[in-house]
Amino acid sequence: MPQNYFKLIKDAFPEPVFRLIIQAGELAHGMSYGLYLVGGVVRDLLLDRKSDDIDIMVEGDAIKLADLLAQLPNTRITSYRKFGTSTLKVDDFRIDLATCRRETYSRPGALPSVKSGDITEDLFRRDFTINAMSLCINPGKFGELIDIYNGKQDLEKKLIRVLHSESFTDDATRIMRAIRYEQRLNFKLETKTEKLIARDLDMLDSISGDRLRKEISLWFSELQPEKILHRADELAVLQKLQTGLHWNDHFNETFSRVRKQAKPASAVQLYYCLLVYSLNESELDELLGRLNIHGGKLDNLCRLTLKLKNKLALLDEKEIKRADIYYLLKDFSPPAIRANALCTGSHRIRTYLELYLDNLRFTKTLLNGRDMARMGVPEGRLVGIVLQDVLKAKLNGEVKTKMDEERLARSIIRKLSDPGMHQ
Ligand code: CTP
């Protein structure tokens, strides 16, 4: 691993970002503040991995420093005075500035109470040794590594290790973070840390639904979330979220198919559907409640996915008509159908679901309301009935051209206006 951290920092970032880091260090120095790159960015620098988010901790008033930085040309800064943090955007990089702090937890799962502190105290409040290193960026000390907990050694040994035995009781979301880093980096949980996870699993009960949901969404933003789910199942973390949640051997294939088919934002929604697919409705209710997912897009999608799962047997027909497929599926959203296509074990059903998604759902009649008026059908319910029958015929391949549609429409109108029909 390289030892020249000045060069490491210089080579890791585009010139404007590096320049800003230098300038921030100089300004901080003038205010007698210590300034440090901290956490993920240091971990990723030492691992030679790219990171777009840079956390900088200030031994001093972060907002005052941000106000000075804001006077530099081409710098966009947003300060959150209430939280004492500021965010800068340079190129595609996001730089967060905050004051070094020490934290104490009044009870497990509570958000910590915070006091300003120095960098040593700030590092002590962190989750894992590999996330508890800092690189000084003050002039004269630029590139000096502070590594009180041997994070660098753990990077070399590929270990995820907590700083102290109460880390998960302080904040049980770290259990979910530990698995995420382990799988992302292909590391291993250090033996004692793994035992602490088993010991402190119940602490997850003290975490709010919003925080749990955020961690699951972070799992799903990783390159291969299925690896995380596998490990979370092994460590009984999935079951802690909902007793019916389990790893499924098909996840390897279905998750990778999601990545091929969907853009990242919709992939996250589909991953949720795959995760809940084996639940029954009451288990789903319980999980959505636990994760504080109520009434929004994701709630709706998960529920529709299970509702459709319970209807799939209707599609298990060799001779089913295309119009029947259409009318069975038309009230389900495409992602709910996509999720079922990914999860069903039946080749036939998958083929029908994909036929709907790729083709049938786009089917439209060439005739429209104006054509109906031209054909003498008065505005009203009848127009809908005729057009719907024409659409059915079109879906089933019985009409192709506009002339076919018109001929069919006329015969339907004739039948409907034949008084004998209504007897
Ligand atoms: N952190 C922590 N405990 C948490 C959350 C965060 O100690 N529950 C600390 C860690 O030191 C972490 C830093 O805050 O490195 C920033 O958190 P975050 O942005 O979530 O993670 P990154 O380390 O930046 O890693 P990544 O975004 O790559 O997951």
Residues whose N, C-alpha, C, O or C-beta is under 5 A from the ligand:
A	BS01	CTP	G39 G40 R125 R126 D127 N131 D171
